[in-house]
Amino acid sequence: MAKVLMIHPDKCTGCRNCELACSFEHEGQFRPGASRVQAYTWEREGMSVPMLCQQCDDAACVTVCPTGAMHRSTALANLVDWDAGTCIRCKMCTIACPFGNARYDAASSSIFKCDTCQGAPECVTFCPNGALEFVDDEQHVRSRKKAYAAKFKDAFQEVS
């Protein structure tokens, strides 16, 4: 059975360990800007949330990619994947993502988005509070993810 990353915003303390683990896993350095997960904190609301690729069923980043660099990967359980060799760095995927979870990194000339660390996400391993979980992709889990995604989309639209 396929697995998905589940976010539990109520458990996130904003420690940003997920960012450090991710950047070290992918880039070999502790550089939060090189992370595929970003922990956002809203001070006034007293809330922190780790944000990463939602692996959308109808992924806008895949739809707008003119070269197919952003695509569904059969090797990664049909997750949205990025191919550096095919990418022309047009950044259309970063504009299309409604959650801002596909990002361009100028330092490495790369698109950063979660690839679940090939099925063993480091962000989950190093989250001390269980704000991130890698769980079986069951219908009730997908429904919960979609509900959170809708809330985040509404919250981001209010901020814009």
C-alpha positions, 0 to 999 in steps of 0.5 A, spaced: 500 500 500 502 507 498 504 511 504 503 519 505 506 524 509 500 526 514 501 533 518 499 534 525 499 542 526 496 541 533 503 537 535 508 542 531 512 547 536 516 550 530 522 547 532 524 546 525 528 540 526 524 537 520 527 542 515 534 541 518 533 533 517 531 534 510 536 539 508 542 534 510 539 528 507 538 532 500 544 537 500 549 534 505 548 541 509 544 544 515 541 549 510 533 550 512 533 554 505 535 547 502 529 543 505 523 540 502 519 542 508 518 549 511 515 550 518 511 556 518 510 560 524 504 564 525 506 568 532 499 572 533 495 565 532 501 561 536 501 556 531 506 552 527 505 548 521 510 544 517 508 545 509 511 540 504 508 537 497 501 535 498 502 530 492 495 533 489 491 528 485 490 533 480 497 537 481 497 544 478 505 543 477 505 537 473 499 540 469 503 547 467 510 544 466 512 545 459 517 539 459 514 534 463 520 535 468 514 535 474 511 528 473 508 522 476 513 517 478 511 510 478 517 508 481 515 513 487 508 510 488 505 515 483 508 521 487 509 527 484 517 527 482 522 532 479 527 531 473 533 536 473 535 533 467 529 535 463 527 541 467 528 548 464 528 552 470 522 556 468 519 556 475 512 555 472 511 549 477 513 554 483 507 559 481 502 554 480 503 550 486 497 553 491 501 551 497 507 554 495 511 547 496 515 547 490 520 552 490 526 554 486 533 555 490 538 559 486 544 557 490 543 550 486 539 552 480 534 546 483 526 546 484 525 543 491 519 539 493 518 533 497 520 526 494 518 523 501 526 521 501 524 515 497 519 512 502 523 513 508 522 521 510 527 524 514 523 529 517 518 524 520 524 521 523 527 527 526 520 530 528 520 530 536 513 531 537 510 527 531 507 533 527 509 529 521 507 521 520 508 517 514 502 513 514 498 508 509 494 512 504 487 509 506 481 513 504 480 516 511 487 519 511 486 522 504 480 525 506 483 528 513 489 530 508 484 534 503 481 537 509 487 540 512 489 542 505 483 546 504 484 550 510 491 551 508 489 554 502 484 558 505 489 561 510 494 563 505 489 566 500 487 570 506 494 572 507 495 574 500 
